Amino acid sequence: MLTSNYRSPLPSTEELPCSDDTPVDNEDQNLLPNLLLFLLTNLWASRMDWFFGVDMAIYHTTGVSPKVPTVPDGFLSLGVERKKGGKSRRSYATWEENDVVPSFVLEMVSHRPGGEYDEKREIYANLGVLYYLIYNPEFWQRDGHQPFEIYKLIDGAYHLQMGEPYWMPEVGLGIGRSRQMIGGIEQEILTWYDIQGHAEVTPEMIANELRSQLQAERQEKAAAQRKLEQLTAYLRSQGLDPDSLME
């Protein structure tokens, strides 16, 4: 439960920066959270009770100051408007969201460690974030961790969960890694999974699958046509008229 020690009026998001202006240091820190957002926009197109933020400031009252945000690579909140008041959010302030804190937060580790395993984990635990995912595909050995670690908040403390993809029943989604075609390049991404463990794929992957199916069908038709032509040639070589046999 989010609690506040602040009694003075809290600032509006109109007055607060939308981020901390800290640049990401690799392209996947922009790409992968945006892919999760894009997939969710299609998956939950009919739902208006969720919001997924990418590199957006979260302002809250459980830290040193309500004006000092935490800025995860991605986060998902449930039970809030997709478009707050019909408009795009500049940032996410819990006191403007009926004290709804994110249910899921993603942090990606790169060549500059940013406290993902200690300071940030403590911040999200104090905030009450239920699931915290640390994705560290390149530097996990350096940091003494696994590439994919998801933690669940239990009795105020984070506990590392086992299994991948990992199903989050309170969220209604699974999360895990998958190799997919992105912009013509096959690479590892993070993606949502259903309860049966099936990955939500990108439109490019769907298009590639359709192209593969069409190509296979064309190849089958071509093979059947060649067999028909060979059979016709054989019948003619035996003095038989294939056309008359079909009458």
KETOR-895972 format. One line per field, with one value per atom (N, C-alpha, C): residue number from 1; atom name; x, y, z. Coordinates in steps of 0.1 Angstrom, whole numbers, plus 5000, padded with zeros to 4 digits. Layout:
<rs>
num = [NUM|...]
atomo = [CA|...]
X = [X|...]
Y = [Y|...]
Z = [Z|...]
</rs>
This chain:
<rs>
num = [1|1|1|2|2|2|3|3|3|4|4|4|5|5|5|6|6|6|7|7|7|8|8|8|9|9|9|10|10|10|11|11|11|12|12|12|13|13|13|14|14|14|15|15|15|16|16|16|17|17|17|18|18|18|19|19|19|20|20|20|21|21|21|22|22|22|23|23|23|24|24|24|25|25|25|26|26|26|27|27|27|28|28|28|29|29|29|30|30|30|31|31|31|32|32|32|33|33|33|34|34|34|35|35|35|36|36|36|37|37|37|38|38|38|39|39|39|40|40|40|41|41|41|42|42|42|43|43|43|44|44|44|45|45|45|46|46|46|47|47|47|48|48|48|49|49|49|50|50|50|51|51|51|52|52|52|53|53|53|54|54|54|55|55|55|56|56|56|57|57|57|58|58|58|59|59|59|60|60|60|61|61|61|62|62|62|63|63|63|64|64|64|65|65|65|66|66|66|67|67|67|68|68|68|69|69|69|70|70|70|71|71|71|72|72|72|73|73|73|74|74|74|75|75|75|76|76|76|77|77|77|78|78|78|79|79|79|80|80|80|81|81|81|82|82|82|83|83|83|84|84|84|85|85|85|86|86|86|87|87|87|88|88|88|89|89|89|90|90|90|91|91|91|92|92|92|93|93|93|94|94|94|95|95|95|96|96|96|97|97|97|98|98|98|99|99|99|100|100|100|101|101|101|102|102|102|103|103|103|104|104|104|105|105|105|106|106|106|107|107|107|108|108|108|109|109|109|110|110|110|111|111|111|112|112|112|113|113|113|114|114|114|115|115|115|116|116|116|117|117|117|118|118|118|119|119|119|120|120|120|121|121|121|122|122|122|123|123|123|124|124|124|125|125|125|126|126|126|127|127|127|128|128|128|129|129|129|130|130|130|131|131|131|132|132|132|133|133|133|134|134|134|135|135|135|136|136|136|137|137|137|138|138|138|139|139|139|140|140|140|141|141|141|142|142|142|143|143|143|144|144|144|145|145|145|146|146|146|147|147|147|148|148|148|149|149|149|150|150|150|151|151|151|152|152|152|153|153|153|154|154|154|155|155|155|156|156|156|157|157|157|158|158|158|159|159|159|160|160|160|161|161|161|162|162|162|163|163|163|164|164|164|165|165|165|166|166|166|167|167|167|168|168|168|169|169|169|170|170|170|171|171|171|172|172|172|173|173|173|174|174|174|175|175|175|176|176|176|177|177|177|178|178|178|179|179|179|180|180|180|181|181|181|182|182|182|183|183|183|184|184|184|185|185|185|186|186|186|187|187|187|188|188|188|189|189|189|190|190|190|191|191|191|192|192|192|193|193|193|194|194|194|195|195|195|196|196|196|197|197|197|198|198|198|199|199|199|200|200|200|201|201|201|202|202|202|203|203|203|204|204|204|205|205|205|206|206|206|207|207|207|208|208|208|209|209|209|210|210|210|211|211|211|212|212|212|213|213|213|214|214|214|215|215|215|216|216|216|217|217|217|218|218|218|219|219|219|220|220|220|221|221|221|222|222|222|223|223|223|224|224|224|225|225|225|226|226|226|227|227|227|228|228|228|229|229|229|230|230|230|231|231|231|232|232|232|233|233|233|234|234|234|235|235|235|236|236|236|237|237|237|238|238|238|239|239|239|240|240|240|241|241|241|242|242|242|243|243|243|244|244|244|245|245|245|246|246|246|247|247|247]
atomo = [N|CA|C|N|CA|C|N|CA|C|N|CA|C|N|CA|C|N|CA|C|N|CA|C|N|CA|C|N|CA|C|N|CA|C|N|CA|C|N|CA|C|N|CA|C|N|CA|C|N|CA|C|N|CA|C|N|CA|C|N|CA|C|N|CA|C|N|CA|C|N|CA|C|N|CA|C|N|CA|C|N|CA|C|N|CA|C|N|CA|C|N|CA|C|N|CA|C|N|CA|C|N|CA|C|N|CA|C|N|CA|C|N|CA|C|N|CA|C|N|CA|C|N|CA|C|N|CA|C|N|CA|C|N|CA|C|N|CA|C|N|CA|C|N|CA|C|N|CA|C|N|CA|C|N|CA|C|N|CA|C|N|CA|C|N|CA|C|N|CA|C|N|CA|C|N|CA|C|N|CA|C|N|CA|C|N|CA|C|N|CA|C|N|CA|C|N|CA|C|N|CA|C|N|CA|C|N|CA|C|N|CA|C|N|CA|C|N|CA|C|N|CA|C|N|CA|C|N|CA|C|N|CA|C|N|CA|C|N|CA|C|N|CA|C|N|CA|C|N|CA|C|N|CA|C|N|CA|C|N|CA|C|N|CA|C|N|CA|C|N|CA|C|N|CA|C|N|CA|C|N|CA|C|N|CA|C|N|CA|C|N|CA|C|N|CA|C|N|CA|C|N|CA|C|N|CA|C|N|CA|C|N|CA|C|N|CA|C|N|CA|C|N|CA|C|N|CA|C|N|CA|C|N|CA|C|N|CA|C|N|CA|C|N|CA|C|N|CA|C|N|CA|C|N|CA|C|N|CA|C|N|CA|C|N|CA|C|N|CA|C|N|CA|C|N|CA|C|N|CA|C|N|CA|C|N|CA|C|N|CA|C|N|CA|C|N|CA|C|N|CA|C|N|CA|C|N|CA|C|N|CA|C|N|CA|C|N|CA|C|N|CA|C|N|CA|C|N|CA|C|N|CA|C|N|CA|C|N|CA|C|N|CA|C|N|CA|C|N|CA|C|N|CA|C|N|CA|C|N|CA|C|N|CA|C|N|CA|C|N|CA|C|N|CA|C|N|CA|C|N|CA|C|N|CA|C|N|CA|C|N|CA|C|N|CA|C|N|CA|C|N|CA|C|N|CA|C|N|CA|C|N|CA|C|N|CA|C|N|CA|C|N|CA|C|N|CA|C|N|CA|C|N|CA|C|N|CA|C|N|CA|C|N|CA|C|N|CA|C|N|CA|C|N|CA|C|N|CA|C|N|CA|C|N|CA|C|N|CA|C|N|CA|C|N|CA|C|N|CA|C|N|CA|C|N|CA|C|N|CA|C|N|CA|C|N|CA|C|N|CA|C|N|CA|C|N|CA|C|N|CA|C|N|CA|C|N|CA|C|N|CA|C|N|CA|C|N|CA|C|N|CA|C|N|CA|C|N|CA|C|N|CA|C|N|CA|C|N|CA|C|N|CA|C|N|CA|C|N|CA|C|N|CA|C|N|CA|C|N|CA|C|N|CA|C|N|CA|C|N|CA|C|N|CA|C|N|CA|C|N|CA|C|N|CA|C|N|CA|C|N|CA|C|N|CA|C|N|CA|C|N|CA|C|N|CA|C|N|CA|C|N|CA|C|N|CA|C|N|CA|C|N|CA|C|N|CA|C|N|CA|C|N|CA|C|N|CA|C|N|CA|C|N|CA|C|N|CA|C|N|CA|C|N|CA|C|N|CA|C|N|CA|C|N|CA|C|N|CA|C|N|CA|C|N|CA|C|N|CA|C|N|CA|C|N|CA|C|N|CA|C|N|CA|C|N|CA|C|N|CA|C|N|CA|C|N|CA|C|N|CA|C|N|CA|C|N|CA|C|N|CA|C|N|CA|C|N|CA|C|N|CA|C|N|CA|C|N|CA|C|N|CA|C|N|CA|C|N|CA|C|N|CA|C]
X = [5008|5000|5009|5006|5014|5011|5020|5018|5026|5022|5028|5031|5043|5047|5046|5041|5041|5028|5027|5015|5012|5023|5021|5015|5009|5003|5014|5010|5019|5019|5030|5031|5023|5019|5012|5023|5019|5028|5031|5023|5025|5037|5041|5052|5065|5064|5075|5081|5095|5101|5095|5095|5089|5099|5112|5122|5134|5144|5156|5167|5164|5173|5186|5186|5198|5196|5206|5204|5207|5200|5203|5216|5223|5237|5237|5225|5225|5211|5210|5198|5187|5190|5180|5172|5178|5171|5159|5160|5148|5139|5146|5138|5130|5136|5129|5116|5117|5105|5094|5099|5089|5082|5089|5083|5073|5076|5066|5053|5055|5044|5036|5043|5036|5028|5034|5027|5015|5016|5005|4994|4998|4988|4979|4985|4977|4970|4977|4971|4959|4960|4950|4943|4941|4935|4922|4914|4900|4900|4911|4911|4916|4909|4913|4918|4921|4924|4939|4948|4962|4970|4983|4992|5006|5013|5027|5036|5045|5054|5068|5074|5088|5097|5107|5117|5109|5099|5091|5093|5093|5095|5083|5085|5075|5077|5068|5069|5060|5066|5059|5063|5057|5059|5065|5073|5079|5095|5099|5114|5118|5129|5134|5126|5119|5111|5102|5089|5080|5084|5094|5099|5111|5116|5127|5121|5121|5115|5124|5118|5126|5121|5131|5128|5132|5123|5127|5126|5132|5132|5117|5110|5096|5088|5075|5066|5052|5044|5030|5022|5012|5002|4988|4981|4968|4957|4945|4935|4936|4943|4944|4940|4938|4934|4946|4943|4953|4957|4947|4950|4943|4952|4946|4939|4926|4918|4917|4920|4920|4933|4943|4956|4967|4979|4991|4997|5003|5009|5023|5027|5041|5049|5044|5050|5040|5044|5034|5036|5026|5027|5016|5020|5010|4999|5001|4990|4979|4983|4973|4967|4971|4966|4959|4953|4946|4955|4968|4978|4981|4978|4981|4995|5003|5017|5018|5029|5031|5031|5025|5025|5037|5043|5055|5065|5078|5088|5100|5105|5116|5128|5140|5152|5162|5169|5179|5193|5202|5215|5224|5233|5242|5256|5265|5279|5281|5271|5272|5262|5266|5256|5249|5236|5229|5221|5227|5221|5208|5207|5195|5194|5205|5204|5203|5205|5204|5196|5201|5193|5180|5179|5166|5157|5163|5154|5148|5155|5150|5139|5141|5132|5118|5119|5107|5100|5107|5101|5094|5100|5094|5081|5082|5070|5059|5062|5052|5050|5060|5059|5059|5049|5047|5058|5061|5071|5082|5094|5105|5114|5116|5124|5137|5148|5161|5166|5168|5173|5187|5196|5210|5217|5214|5219|5234|5241|5255|5264|5260|5269|5266|5258|5253|5265|5274|5286|5294|5296|5303|5296|5283|5276|5272|5276|5273|5259|5251|5237|5233|5221|5216|5211|5210|5206|5192|5183|5169|5165|5162|5159|5146|5135|5123|5120|5117|5115|5100|5095|5081|5082|5074|5073|5065|5071|5064|5067|5057|5059|5069|5069|5077|5091|5094|5108|5107|5117|5117|5123|5117|5122|5123|5135|5138|5129|5122|5113|5120|5115|5121|5112|5118|5110|5110|5110|5109|5103|5093|5087|5080|5079|5073|5059|5049|5036|5032|5027|5023|5008|5002|4987|4980|4986|4979|4979|4988|4989|4981|4981|4974|4983|4996|5006|5018|5025|5038|5048|5061|5072|5084|5091|5103|5110|5121|5129|5124|5127|5123|5132|5136|5143|5133|5133|5124|5131|5124|5129|5125|5134|5131|5138|5131|5137|5147|5143|5151|5162|5164|5175|5169|5174|5170|5177|5170|5177|5168|5175|5167|5160|5147|5139|5132|5126|5116|5102|5094|5081|5071|5058|5048|5044|5040|5036|5022|5014|5001|5003|4992|4993|4998|4996|5001|5016|5022|5036|5039|5029|5031|5035|5046|5051|5041|5039|5033|5043|5041|5051|5048|5059|5058|5051|5045|5039|5049|5061|5071|5073|5073|5074|5061|5050|5037|5038|5043|5044|5054|5065|5075|5069|5061|5055|5045|5037|5028|5035|5046|5054|5060|5064|5070|5059|5047|5036|5032|5031|5028|5039|5051|5062|5062|5058|5057|5046|5034|5023|5026|5034|5038|5047|5056|5065|5058|5047|5040|5032|5026|5019|5028|5040|5050|5054|5056|5060|5049|5036|5025|5023|5026|5025|5036|5048|5059|5055|5049|5045|5035|5025|5015|5021|5030|5036|5044|5051|5059|5049|5038|5028|5022|5019|5014|5023|5036|5046|5048|5047|5048|5037|5024|5013|5014|5018|5020|5030|5041|5051|5046|5035|5030|5018|5017|5006|4992|4992|4979|4977|4964|4960|4955|4963|4959|4945|4942|4930|4918|4920|4908|4906|4916|4915|4907|4907|4900|4886|4881|4868|4858]
Y = [4988|5000|5012|5021|5033|5043|5047|5057|5070|5080|5093|5100|5105|5113|5128|5132|5146|5152|5163|5170|5182|5188|5200|5196|5206|5202|5197|5186|5179|5186|5187|5194|5186|5193|5187|5182|5172|5167|5178|5188|5199|5207|5206|5214|5205|5192|5183|5179|5176|5171|5157|5154|5142|5130|5133|5123|5129|5122|5127|5132|5131|5136|5128|5116|5107|5099|5100|5093|5078|5070|5056|5053|5042|5041|5029|5023|5014|5014|5011|5012|5003|4991|4982|4988|4997|5003|5011|5016|5022|5012|5003|4994|4984|4977|4966|4970|4981|4985|4990|4996|5001|4989|4978|4966|4961|4960|4956|4964|4977|4987|4984|4983|4980|4967|4957|4944|4945|4952|4953|4962|4972|4980|4972|4962|4953|4942|4937|4926|4931|4943|4948|4960|4959|4971|4975|4965|4968|4973|4972|4976|4990|4997|5011|5013|5002|5003|5000|5004|5001|5012|5013|5023|5017|5018|5013|5025|5028|5039|5035|5042|5039|5051|5048|5059|5071|5069|5080|5081|5093|5095|5091|5084|5080|5089|5097|5105|5099|5098|5091|5097|5093|5099|5089|5079|5070|5072|5082|5085|5097|5103|5114|5127|5128|5139|5136|5141|5138|5144|5153|5159|5152|5141|5133|5120|5118|5106|5094|5083|5071|5069|5065|5065|5051|5041|5028|5028|5017|5016|5014|5007|5005|5001|5004|5000|4999|4990|4988|4990|4999|5001|4996|4990|4985|4993|4994|5002|5017|5021|5035|5038|5051|5054|5052|5047|5047|5061|5069|5083|5091|5097|5104|5116|5116|5128|5129|5118|5119|5124|5127|5133|5124|5126|5118|5123|5114|5118|5124|5134|5139|5130|5126|5118|5111|5102|5094|5098|5105|5108|5100|5093|5083|5091|5103|5110|5115|5115|5118|5106|5094|5081|5073|5080|5074|5064|5069|5061|5047|5045|5033|5033|5023|5022|5011|5011|5001|4987|4978|4964|4957|4963|4957|4967|4965|4975|4967|4973|4967|4977|4971|4978|4969|4976|4969|4974|4964|4968|4969|4979|4981|4982|4988|4989|4998|5006|5015|5010|5002|4997|5009|5007|5019|5015|5006|5003|4994|4987|4978|4968|4962|4951|4956|4969|4973|4986|4998|5010|5010|5006|5007|4996|4984|4974|4978|4986|4991|5001|5010|5020|5014|5004|4997|4989|4983|4976|4986|4997|5007|5013|5014|5019|5009|4996|4986|4980|4981|4974|4959|4952|4938|4930|4933|4925|4934|4930|4938|4929|4932|4925|4932|4925|4930|4922|4929|4922|4926|4916|4919|4909|4911|4900|4900|4911|4912|4912|4917|4919|4911|4901|4893|4886|4881|4875|4885|4897|4907|4911|4911|4915|4903|4891|4880|4876|4878|4875|4867|4865|4858|4869|4865|4875|4880|4871|4874|4870|4881|4879|4886|4879|4886|4883|4894|4894|4897|4890|4893|4899|4909|4915|4907|4901|4893|4898|4903|4908|4919|4928|4939|4937|4925|4922|4915|4917|4910|4896|4887|4873|4869|4864|4859|4848|4849|4838|4829|4817|4807|4805|4801|4798|4809|4805|4815|4808|4814|4826|4825|4837|4837|4843|4835|4840|4848|4860|4869|4870|4861|4860|4873|4881|4894|4904|4902|4911|4905|4891|4885|4883|4884|4883|4875|4868|4863|4871|4870|4878|4868|4870|4862|4866|4859|4862|4854|4860|4853|4858|4849|4854|4856|4868|4872|4881|4883|4892|4906|4915|4929|4937|4944|4952|4944|4932|4924|4917|4919|4912|4904|4891|4882|4886|4888|4891|4887|4887|4884|4896|4894|4905|4900|4909|4906|4907|4897|4897|4892|4894|4889|4875|4867|4853|4851|4842|4838|4827|4823|4814|4800|4797|4784|4785|4796|4798|4801|4806|4810|4825|4828|4841|4850|4862|4872|4877|4875|4878|4891|4896|4909|4908|4918|4917|4913|4916|4912|4897|4891|4877|4870|4876|4870|4871|4883|4885|4874|4872|4863|4849|4845|4832|4830|4841|4840|4839|4846|4845|4831|4825|4811|4801|4803|4794|4796|4808|4810|4804|4806|4800|4785|4779|4764|4759|4767|4763|4764|4775|4776|4765|4761|4750|4737|4735|4723|4722|4734|4735|4732|4738|4736|4722|4715|4701|4692|4696|4688|4690|4702|4705|4697|4697|4689|4674|4669|4655|4652|4662|4660|4661|4670|4671|4658|4652|4640|4628|4628|4617|4619|4631|4633|4629|4633|4629|4614|4607|4593|4586|4591|4586|4587|4599|4602|4592|4590|4581|4567|4563|4550|4550|4561|4561|4564|4570|4573|4588|4592|4606|4609|4617|4620|4627|4636|4643|4634|4623|4614|4606|4604|4596|4603|4617|4625|4627|4623|4625|4616]
Z = [5000|5000|5000|4991|4990|5001|5009|5020|5017|5023|5021|5034|5035|5047|5044|5032|5028|5031|5038|5041|5032|5027|5018|5005|4998|4985|4975|4968|4959|4946|4939|4926|4915|4905|4893|4884|4876|4866|4855|4854|4845|4849|4862|4868|4869|4866|4868|4855|4855|4843|4839|4826|4822|4823|4825|4827|4835|4837|4844|4834|4821|4811|4810|4816|4815|4803|4793|4780|4782|4775|4775|4768|4771|4765|4756|4752|4740|4734|4722|4714|4719|4725|4730|4742|4749|4760|4756|4743|4737|4730|4722|4714|4721|4731|4737|4746|4754|4761|4751|4740|4731|4724|4721|4716|4725|4738|4748|4747|4746|4745|4733|4721|4709|4709|4714|4715|4724|4735|4744|4738|4731|4724|4715|4708|4700|4708|4718|4726|4735|4740|4749|4742|4729|4722|4727|4732|4737|4751|4758|4772|4774|4783|4785|4800|4806|4821|4824|4815|4817|4811|4816|4810|4810|4799|4799|4795|4804|4802|4799|4790|4785|4788|4796|4800|4805|4813|4819|4834|4839|4853|4861|4872|4881|4894|4897|4909|4920|4932|4943|4956|4967|4980|4990|4984|4993|4993|4986|4985|4993|4989|4996|4994|4982|4979|4968|4968|4957|4944|4944|4932|4926|4933|4928|4923|4909|4904|4903|4900|4895|4881|4872|4858|4853|4853|4848|4833|4827|4812|4808|4816|4812|4825|4825|4836|4831|4838|4835|4848|4846|4857|4852|4862|4859|4867|4861|4868|4866|4856|4853|4839|4835|4822|4812|4800|4790|4786|4784|4781|4793|4801|4813|4809|4811|4807|4792|4785|4770|4764|4773|4768|4771|4765|4768|4780|4789|4801|4798|4806|4805|4814|4826|4835|4843|4853|4860|4875|4881|4895|4902|4912|4919|4925|4930|4936|4926|4913|4903|4896|4901|4896|4907|4916|4927|4935|4936|4944|4938|4925|4918|4914|4920|4916|4905|4898|4887|4893|4885|4889|4884|4874|4868|4864|4867|4863|4856|4846|4838|4839|4843|4843|4834|4825|4816|4820|4822|4826|4814|4814|4803|4808|4800|4804|4816|4819|4831|4841|4851|4861|4868|4870|4875|4888|4896|4909|4907|4896|4894|4904|4910|4919|4934|4936|4950|4952|4948|4951|4944|4932|4925|4930|4933|4939|4952|4960|4973|4970|4960|4957|4953|4944|4939|4950|4959|4970|4979|4982|4991|4984|4971|4963|4963|4963|4963|4949|4941|4927|4929|4924|4926|4919|4907|4899|4894|4896|4891|4883|4870|4861|4858|4860|4856|4844|4833|4821|4818|4818|4817|4807|4794|4785|4782|4784|4781|4792|4804|4815|4827|4826|4837|4845|4837|4844|4851|4845|4852|4866|4866|4878|4887|4883|4892|4893|4882|4881|4869|4867|4855|4845|4832|4822|4824|4830|4832|4846|4854|4868|4871|4875|4879|4894|4901|4915|4918|4928|4933|4947|4949|4963|4972|4982|4992|5006|5013|5027|5027|5017|5016|5011|5007|5002|4989|4980|4967|4969|4962|4962|4947|4944|4930|4927|4915|4910|4900|4899|4890|4878|4867|4855|4845|4832|4821|4809|4803|4807|4820|4827|4840|4839|4844|4844|4856|4854|4865|4866|4874|4875|4878|4887|4890|4879|4869|4858|4846|4845|4834|4822|4824|4814|4818|4809|4811|4805|4810|4804|4802|4791|4789|4777|4774|4762|4750|4738|4726|4714|4705|4693|4682|4677|4666|4656|4645|4635|4637|4639|4642|4631|4623|4612|4603|4601|4592|4599|4612|4619|4630|4631|4641|4654|4665|4678|4689|4701|4713|4718|4721|4726|4739|4746|4757|4750|4754|4749|4759|4757|4766|4762|4771|4769|4774|4768|4774|4784|4791|4802|4797|4784|4779|4775|4777|4774|4760|4752|4738|4738|4730|4729|4720|4724|4716|4706|4693|4683|4677|4670|4664|4650|4645|4632|4621|4622|4613|4613|4625|4626|4619|4622|4616|4601|4595|4581|4575|4582|4577|4577|4587|4588|4576|4573|4562|4549|4548|4535|4534|4545|4544|4540|4546|4542|4528|4523|4509|4500|4503|4496|4495|4507|4508|4499|4499|4491|4476|4472|4458|4454|4463|4460|4458|4467|4466|4452|4449|4436|4424|4425|4414|4413|4425|4424|4419|4422|4417|4402|4397|4383|4375|4381|4375|4374|4384|4384|4373|4372|4362|4348|4346|4333|4330|4340|4338|4334|4341|4339|4325|4321|4308|4297|4299|4289|4288|4299|4299|4292|4294|4287|4272|4268|4254|4248|4256|4251|4249|4256|4255|4244|4237|4227|4232|4244|4250|4250|4248|4249|4263|4271|4284|4285|4274|4274|4273|4265|4263|4276|4283|4296|4306|4305|4315|4311|4299|4295|4302]
</rs>
